[in-house]
């Protein structure tokens, strides 16, 4: 995911194609695999009763088409279980994008384990853990930018 101007924070997807791609990348099947264009198009076709082909979805997803009907966007929102406002309202869309980024991060077993262990910490304990994570992140970033020694 692209990082925003605020260090370490994922940027909200810009544009329709980026928003659709973010849904595919983040919302997964129960087996954790990504949904296929065919699965999504079939569900959207069933939801709308209208034409919604795999090719059309691919075109929306890649930015080759950017003029879907409101019903098509509502069907995509329904399939991926996000409010339709994700596509229509910039402010709410940005908030949903942040929640999706969190969902994606929690899919990582290490992050999920850390989050689950932090649930019962006091506010002071959470602040300490947060500060420690910031220190480690800065250290890792500094290591990544150093030239490799020969």
C-alpha positions, -999 to +999 in steps of 0.1 A: +000+000+000+011+036-007+022+056+024+007+090+030+025+122+040+022+112+076+049+087+081+038+051+082+002+057+075-013+041+044-028+066+020-064+064+011-070+049-023-076+076-049-098+071-078-124+044-085-099+017-098-077+022-067-108+018-044-119-014-061-084-028-061-081-020-024-113-041-018-098-070-037-065-068-018-081-065+016-114-083+017-107-120+012-126-153+009-129-175+040-098-194+029-079-161+028-075-162-009-083-132-030-117-132-048-115-137-085-130-112-110-154-140-120-167-146-084-173-109-079-189-103-113-212-133-109-224-120-075-228-084-088-248-098-118-271-117-094-275-087-072-284-062-099-300-085-125-280-065-150-251-072-172-219-073-152-191-092-170-157-103-158-142-081-185-162-051-173-150-056-137-114-060-149-118-027-168-132-009-137-104-025-115-076-014-139-090+021-147-098+013-183-134+022-175-145+046-149-182+052-154-201+024-137-238+028-128-248+035-092-263+000-091-230-016-101-211+003-074-238-006-048-235-043-059-197-041-054-202-025-020-226-052-010-203-080-022-173-066-003-195-057+027-186-020+028-211+009+028-218+023-007-205+056+006-170+041+001-175+050-035-196+081-033-185+101-002-148+112+000-147+116+038-165+084+046-146+066+018-113+077+035-125+064+068-135+031+053-101+029+035-083+033+069-104+005+083-096-017+054-059-010+059-063-021+095-081-052+084-053-060+060-027-055+087-046-077+112-045-105+087-008-108+094-004-133+121+023-114+140+003-082+140-029-100+150-011-117+179+004-084+191-030-067+189-048-095+208-022-093+236-026-055+238-063-057+244-060-060+281-033-034+286-039-002+306-039+031+287-004+037+300+007+003+289-007+009+254+012+042+253+045+024+262+040-002+236+031+024+210+063+044+219+084+012+217+069+004+182+078+039+171+114+035+182+117+001+165+101+015+133+126+044+132+155+020+138+143-003+110+138+026+086+173+039+094+188+004+087+169+002+054+183+035+042+219+028+051+241+017+022+251-020+023+286-025+036+310-046+014 
